[in-house]
Amino acid sequence: MKDNLLNQEQLIRKIESLRQRISELEKSQAGRKEEENSLSKAREELEEQLVRRSVELSRINVDLKDEIRERKRAQAQIEALKKQMEFILGATKTGLDIIDSDYNMVYIDPAWEKVYGDHKGKKCYQYFMGSNKVCSGCGIAKALETKKPVVTEEILPREGNRPIQVTTIPFQDEHGNWLVAEVNVDITERKKTDEKIKLFSSAVSSAFDCIMLIDTKGNITYANASASRIFGYSPEEFLKLNISNLDVNPKVTKKIIQYVEAKGSWNGEIETIRKNKEKFTCFLSAFVVKDELGYPKGHMGILRDITKHKEAEKTLKKLYPKSPPNNP
């Protein structure tokens, strides 16, 4: 009987042990499923992140390619503009250079470098002028001192004394160092034009006849020495007058101006008046003055005092009433 009870108790213990083992296995299996679910969820999240990251990388790659293309396009445009600028500088005989505060050459445009050679390690006055000292009247020092552009004129002895206008512009580089950029414009033609203007002005100023310029409203803008001698006004006084102030009949002046504007020129006799109110006769040649674009800018008048001629004409008429008078 004892043995049966013992066996029964052992059996119950074994059954209980099996139940615990089964329970543990069930718990373990439930934990494994939970782990599997967690792993599955983590895998799904990772795959989603990979997809998102792939999309982002793809978009970044597209943007990067676009940026590279844009940079290449911009670089090409810069190179094209650089070539155009160099061509224009060469064609117009305009030089561009950069010089530091110690007068060292930093840059010179290629067209000019072909004329003067390698600029590295040279002072500007050595490079351009073949001198061992700073040029008299050099604008670099003044531009660096005032921090404002300076305009000067120079003569280039190594280019047959070619005249240039130099605009010196101060600026700072990325390190804060001061330099100047010089734009050197050829003024050979301007000098020739200036010389012609001086010769013309001298000829006009010393001409025997009165020569005057008026604007489109008839205001006098210039009168030469002969005009002052004949009419009695100083050059300053002329600038305060309208051309009608010199005519005995201002209405006639107005009609002449209208005719000149319509036809381009007019010639004939007019009755004029001096500053002292003395009246006299002039022969006038008037014509339109145009600007560079061909638009009327005013009028020029050339007047000659023919008082003596008119008096001689009257005398001749008295002596020879049937003879035709001489033209002025």
C-alpha positions as CSV (number, residue, x, y, z in Angstrom):
1,M,0.0,0.0,0.0
2,K,2.8,2.3,0.9
3,D,4.5,1.6,-2.4
4,N,1.3,2.5,-4.3
5,L,1.0,5.8,-2.4
6,L,4.6,6.6,-3.1
7,N,4.2,5.9,-6.7
8,Q,1.1,7.9,-6.9
9,E,2.9,10.9,-5.2
10,Q,5.8,10.6,-7.6
11,L,3.4,10.5,-10.5
12,I,1.7,13.6,-9.3
13,R,5.0,15.4,-8.9
14,K,6.0,14.4,-12.4
15,I,2.7,15.5,-13.7
16,E,3.1,18.8,-11.9
17,S,6.6,19.2,-13.2
18,L,5.4,18.5,-16.7
19,R,2.7,21.1,-16.3
20,Q,5.3,23.7,-15.2
21,R,7.5,22.7,-18.1
22,I,4.5,23.0,-20.5
23,S,3.7,26.4,-18.9
24,E,7.3,27.5,-19.3
25,L,7.3,26.3,-22.9
26,E,4.1,28.1,-23.6
27,K,5.5,31.2,-22.0
28,S,8.7,30.8,-23.9
29,Q,6.8,30.3,-27.1
30,A,4.6,33.3,-26.4
31,G,7.8,35.3,-25.7
32,R,9.3,34.0,-28.9
33,K,6.3,35.1,-30.9
34,E,6.4,38.4,-29.3
35,E,10.1,38.7,-30.2
36,E,9.3,37.6,-33.7
37,N,6.6,40.2,-33.9
38,S,9.0,42.8,-32.6
39,L,11.6,41.7,-35.0
40,S,9.1,41.7,-37.8
41,K,7.9,45.2,-36.9
42,A,11.5,46.4,-36.6
43,R,12.3,44.9,-40.0
44,E,9.3,46.7,-41.5
45,E,10.3,50.0,-39.9
46,L,13.9,49.5,-41.2
47,E,12.6,48.7,-44.7
48,E,10.4,51.9,-44.6
49,Q,13.4,53.9,-43.4
50,L,15.5,52.4,-46.2
51,V,12.9,53.3,-48.7
52,R,12.6,56.8,-47.4
53,R,16.4,57.2,-47.3
54,S,16.7,55.8,-50.8
55,V,14.1,58.4,-52.0
56,E,16.0,61.1,-50.2
57,L,19.3,60.0,-51.6
58,S,17.8,59.8,-55.1
59,R,16.4,63.3,-54.7
60,I,19.7,64.6,-53.4
61,N,21.5,62.9,-56.3
62,V,19.1,64.6,-58.8
63,D,19.6,68.0,-57.0
64,L,23.4,67.4,-57.0
65,K,23.4,66.6,-60.7
66,D,21.3,69.8,-61.4
67,E,23.7,71.8,-59.3
68,I,26.7,70.4,-61.1
69,R,25.1,71.2,-64.5
70,E,24.2,74.7,-63.3
71,R,27.8,75.2,-62.1
72,K,29.2,74.0,-65.4
73,R,26.7,76.3,-67.2
74,A,27.7,79.2,-65.0
75,Q,31.4,78.4,-65.5
76,A,30.9,78.3,-69.3
77,Q,29.1,81.7,-69.2
78,I,31.9,83.2,-67.1
79,E,34.5,81.9,-69.5
80,A,32.5,83.3,-72.5
81,L,32.1,86.6,-70.8
82,K,35.8,86.7,-69.9
83,K,36.7,86.1,-73.6
84,Q,34.2,88.7,-74.7
85,M,35.6,91.2,-72.2
86,E,39.2,90.4,-73.2
87,F,38.2,90.8,-76.9
88,I,36.5,94.2,-76.2
89,L,39.4,95.4,-74.1
90,G,41.8,94.5,-76.9
91,A,39.6,95.9,-79.7
92,T,39.1,99.2,-78.0
93,K,42.7,99.5,-76.8
94,T,41.5,99.5,-73.2
95,G,43.8,97.9,-70.6
96,L,42.8,96.4,-67.3
97,D,45.3,95.8,-64.5
98,I,45.3,95.2,-60.7
99,I,48.1,96.6,-58.5
100,D,48.7,96.2,-54.8
101,S,49.4,98.9,-52.3
102,D,53.2,98.5,-52.8
103,Y,52.8,99.1,-56.6
104,N,53.3,95.4,-57.4
105,M,51.6,94.1,-60.5
106,V,48.9,91.5,-59.5
107,Y,47.0,91.1,-62.8
108,I,47.0,92.4,-66.3
109,D,44.6,91.5,-69.1
110,P,46.0,89.1,-71.7
111,A,45.9,91.5,-74.7
112,W,48.0,94.0,-72.8
113,E,50.4,91.4,-71.5
114,K,51.2,90.5,-75.1
115,V,52.5,94.0,-75.5
116,Y,54.4,94.3,-72.2
117,G,55.3,90.7,-71.4
118,D,55.2,88.8,-68.1
119,H,54.2,91.0,-65.2
120,K,55.1,88.8,-62.3
121,G,57.5,90.3,-59.7
122,K,57.4,93.8,-61.3
123,K,56.4,97.2,-60.1
124,C,53.8,99.0,-62.2
125,Y,56.2,101.9,-62.9
126,Q,58.9,99.4,-64.0
127,Y,56.4,97.4,-66.1
128,F,54.7,100.2,-68.0
129,M,57.2,103.1,-67.9
130,G,60.6,101.4,-67.6
131,S,61.2,103.7,-64.6
132,N,62.7,102.9,-61.2
133,K,60.4,105.3,-59.3
134,V,56.7,106.0,-58.8
135,C,55.3,108.1,-61.7
136,S,54.6,111.8,-61.1
137,G,50.9,112.4,-60.6
138,C,50.2,108.6,-60.2
139,G,46.6,108.1,-59.0
140,I,47.3,104.9,-57.0
141,A,48.5,106.7,-53.8
142,K,45.6,109.1,-53.9
143,A,43.0,106.4,-54.5
144,L,44.3,104.3,-51.6
145,E,44.4,107.3,-49.3
146,T,40.9,108.6,-50.1
147,K,39.4,105.2,-50.9
148,K,37.7,106.8,-53.9
149,P,38.2,106.4,-57.6
150,V,40.8,108.8,-59.2
151,V,40.9,109.8,-62.9
152,T,44.3,110.8,-64.4
153,E,45.9,111.0,-67.9
154,E,49.1,109.1,-68.7
155,I,51.4,108.8,-71.7
156,L,52.7,105.3,-72.6
157,P,56.3,105.7,-73.9
158,R,56.6,102.1,-74.9
159,E,53.6,102.4,-77.2
160,G,54.7,105.4,-79.1
161,N,53.5,107.9,-76.5
162,R,50.0,106.7,-76.7
163,P,47.7,108.8,-74.4
164,I,45.3,107.0,-72.0
165,Q,42.8,108.0,-69.4
166,V,43.4,106.0,-66.2
167,T,40.5,105.4,-63.8
168,T,42.0,104.0,-60.5
169,I,39.5,102.2,-58.4
170,P,40.4,101.1,-54.8
171,F,39.0,97.8,-53.3
172,Q,39.8,95.2,-50.7
173,D,40.4,91.5,-51.3
174,E,39.0,88.7,-49.2
175,H,41.8,89.1,-46.7
176,G,41.2,92.8,-46.2
177,N,44.2,93.9,-48.2
178,W,43.8,97.1,-50.3
179,L,44.5,97.0,-54.0
180,V,43.5,99.1,-57.0
181,A,42.0,98.2,-60.3
182,E,43.0,100.4,-63.2
183,V,40.9,100.9,-66.3
184,N,43.1,102.4,-69.0
185,V,41.1,103.9,-71.9
186,D,42.8,105.0,-75.1
187,I,42.1,108.7,-75.8
188,T,44.1,109.2,-78.9
189,E,41.1,110.1,-81.0
190,R,39.7,112.3,-78.2
191,K,43.0,114.2,-78.1
192,K,42.9,114.6,-81.9
193,T,39.3,115.8,-81.6
194,D,40.2,118.2,-78.7
195,E,43.0,119.6,-80.9
196,K,40.6,120.2,-83.8
197,I,38.1,121.8,-81.4
198,K,40.8,124.1,-80.1
199,L,41.8,125.1,-83.6
200,F,38.2,125.6,-84.6
201,S,37.5,127.6,-81.4
202,S,40.6,129.8,-82.1
203,A,39.4,130.4,-85.7
204,V,35.9,131.2,-84.6
205,S,37.0,133.4,-81.8
206,S,39.3,135.5,-84.0
207,A,37.0,135.5,-87.0
208,F,36.2,139.0,-88.5
209,D,32.5,138.2,-88.7
210,C,30.2,137.8,-85.7
211,I,29.6,134.2,-84.9
212,M,26.9,133.3,-82.4
213,L,25.2,130.1,-81.1
214,I,21.7,130.0,-79.8
215,D,19.6,127.2,-78.3
216,T,16.3,126.0,-79.6
217,K,14.6,128.9,-77.6
218,G,16.8,131.6,-79.1
219,N,18.9,132.1,-76.0
220,I,22.5,133.0,-76.9
221,T,25.0,130.4,-75.7
222,Y,28.1,131.7,-77.4
223,A,29.3,134.9,-79.1
224,N,32.8,135.5,-80.4
225,A,35.1,138.5,-79.9
226,S,33.8,140.2,-83.1
227,A,30.3,140.0,-81.8
228,S,31.4,141.9,-78.7
229,R,33.2,144.4,-80.8
230,I,30.3,145.1,-83.1
231,F,27.3,144.9,-80.7
232,G,29.1,146.2,-77.6
233,Y,28.1,143.4,-75.2
234,S,30.7,141.5,-73.2
235,P,30.7,137.6,-73.5
236,E,29.0,137.4,-70.1
237,E,26.3,139.9,-71.1
238,F,25.6,137.9,-74.3
239,L,24.8,134.8,-72.3
240,K,21.9,136.7,-70.6
241,L,20.3,137.8,-73.9
242,N,17.9,136.2,-76.4
243,I,18.8,136.7,-80.1
244,S,15.6,138.7,-80.5
245,N,17.2,141.4,-78.2
246,L,19.7,142.1,-81.1
247,D,17.0,142.6,-83.8
248,V,15.2,145.9,-84.4
249,N,12.1,143.8,-85.1
250,P,11.9,140.7,-82.8
251,K,9.0,139.3,-85.0
252,V,11.4,139.0,-87.9
253,T,13.8,137.1,-85.7
254,K,11.0,134.7,-84.8
255,K,10.2,134.1,-88.4
256,I,13.8,133.5,-89.4
257,I,14.2,130.9,-86.6
258,Q,11.0,129.1,-87.8
259,Y,12.3,129.1,-91.3
260,V,15.7,127.8,-90.3
261,E,14.0,125.0,-88.3
262,A,11.9,124.1,-91.3
263,K,14.4,124.5,-94.1
264,G,17.7,124.1,-92.4
265,S,19.2,127.5,-93.3
266,W,18.5,131.1,-94.1
267,N,20.5,134.0,-95.7
268,G,19.6,137.6,-95.9
269,E,19.8,141.1,-94.5
270,I,18.4,142.1,-91.1
271,E,18.2,145.3,-89.1
272,T,20.0,144.9,-85.8
273,I,20.7,147.1,-82.8
274,R,23.8,147.7,-80.7
275,K,24.0,147.9,-76.9
276,N,24.0,151.7,-77.2
277,K,20.7,151.5,-79.2
278,E,22.4,152.3,-82.5
279,K,20.7,150.5,-85.4
280,F,22.7,149.0,-88.3
281,T,22.3,146.5,-91.1
282,C,23.8,143.0,-91.0
283,F,24.0,140.2,-93.5
284,L,23.0,137.0,-91.7
285,S,23.7,133.3,-92.6
286,A,21.9,131.1,-90.2
287,F,21.7,127.3,-90.1
288,V,20.7,124.4,-87.8
289,V,23.2,122.8,-85.4
290,K,22.5,119.1,-84.8
291,D,23.7,116.8,-82.0
292,E,25.5,113.4,-82.6
293,L,22.1,111.7,-83.2
294,G,21.0,114.2,-85.8
295,Y,18.5,116.1,-83.6
296,P,18.4,119.9,-83.7
297,K,20.4,121.3,-80.8
298,G,20.2,125.0,-81.8
299,H,21.3,127.4,-84.4
300,M,24.5,129.1,-85.6
301,G,24.5,132.6,-87.0
302,I,27.2,134.4,-88.9
303,L,26.7,138.1,-89.1
304,R,28.6,140.7,-91.0
305,D,28.1,144.5,-90.5
306,I,27.3,145.8,-94.0
307,T,26.6,149.4,-92.9
308,K,29.4,150.8,-94.9
309,H,28.5,148.7,-97.9
310,K,24.9,149.9,-97.7
311,E,26.1,153.5,-97.5
312,A,28.3,152.9,-100.5
313,E,25.4,151.3,-102.3
314,K,23.3,154.4,-101.8
315,T,26.0,156.6,-103.1
316,L,26.4,154.4,-106.2
317,K,22.7,154.6,-106.8
318,K,22.8,158.3,-106.7
319,L,25.7,158.5,-109.0
320,Y,24.6,155.7,-111.3
321,P,20.8,155.3,-110.8
322,K,20.6,152.7,-113.6
323,S,23.4,150.4,-112.5
324,P,22.6,147.3,-110.4
325,P,24.1,147.3,-106.9
326,N,26.9,144.9,-105.9
327,N,26.0,142.0,-103.6
328,P,27.7,141.9,-100.2
